[in-house]
């Protein structure tokens, strides 16, 4: 079928957005499953300058004249292919001040210029578009709406009401109708809401072929990880000890960050005889917590998304995911790919991905906590520290976590079935 993905943000033009990476990686995985794929997104205004200086896009199209009340406004359209594939990518450079409504109007105008009408539209998050209006204007395509948070515009709430299928990567996303958000009310007991877990790009997150690492390895044969750990300890100025676990503290920052919790219990955590690498979040808002997270057993480094992050993951043994919210679960998958055992807050994104370690059956590969008083964090870390001393059990956990299917191919197959159901309605 002919599928058009519409997302305001598309990687790599918005590198700090997990949603942007999803909108780029998923269509690539759908090649060979769907007949034709097109992706439409917004480009930063700087993209026009980049285009003029580097010609990184295949071509700059005639500008769109987008209706606006009694007049029109101009939108620059850049065309390329997505991530080196044959998937057509259209980037709309929305004038400042137009926001999501401006993107919605421009996306509709662009779709009206395509020679072949789309059979199905897959809307990602809050695009400003709603399913009902799009059917009227585009001659009745099926509409699938992805939703990531129980908040957004009135257009998203309307789209949730009229979409043929509604999907989320987040288990138990059900909205809080008392919050007053129209999206939350639309999600409350939504009859069509399906959970479709996302994947990660296994080619990008592959320690066996990663030339940025001290040596390659994989989770089934992780011997090379010890060399990566030594290299990280040298880089970070940490004591060169192979007998203590290095914990990567990975947080989004912001109001729901768990970094304050880690800082509050820092003395007790360090007393477990561990080393910490704190990945500083790009979003900020946690300066006080970061200031408290310092000492001989601690190193801070910007999280980033490139080789520096991968070297940190390759050198660490444990990933601590303390945030109170997490939508996509990407971090637990990436960490598992690099052989880290999660200590994670029990939030929606982890509910069917992470399994608590059970010493009686020797199953599970994570240590989970979810306590209003936050006491369980120290309990989970204490359990992790004891199990780390048993190298055979620990290696089994690493292998089990790494063997889980984290590919986008699984997601693409699930979505194809959902698309078929949407078309049949």
Secondary structure, 3 states (H helix, E strand, C coil): CEEEEEEEECCCCCCCCHHHHHHHHHHHHHECCECEEEEEEECCCHHHHHHHHHCCCCEECCCEEEEECCEEEEEEEEEEEHHHCCCEEEEEECCCCCHHHHHHHHHHHHHCCCCCCCCEEEEECCCCCCHHHHHHHCCCCEEEEECCCCCCCHHHHHHHHHCCEEEECCCCCCCCHHHCCHHHHHHCCCCCEEECCCCECCCCCCCCCCCCCCCCCECCEHHHHHHHHHHHHHHHCCCCCCCCCEEEEECCCCCCCCHHHHHHCHHHHHCCCCEEEEEECCCCCCHHHHHHCCCCCEEEEECCCCHHHHHHHHHCCEEEECCCCCCCCHHHHHHHHCCCEEEEECCHHHCCCCCECECCCCECCEEEECCCCCHHHHHHHHHHHHHHCCHHHHHHHHHHHHCCCCEHHHHHHHHHHHHHHHHHC
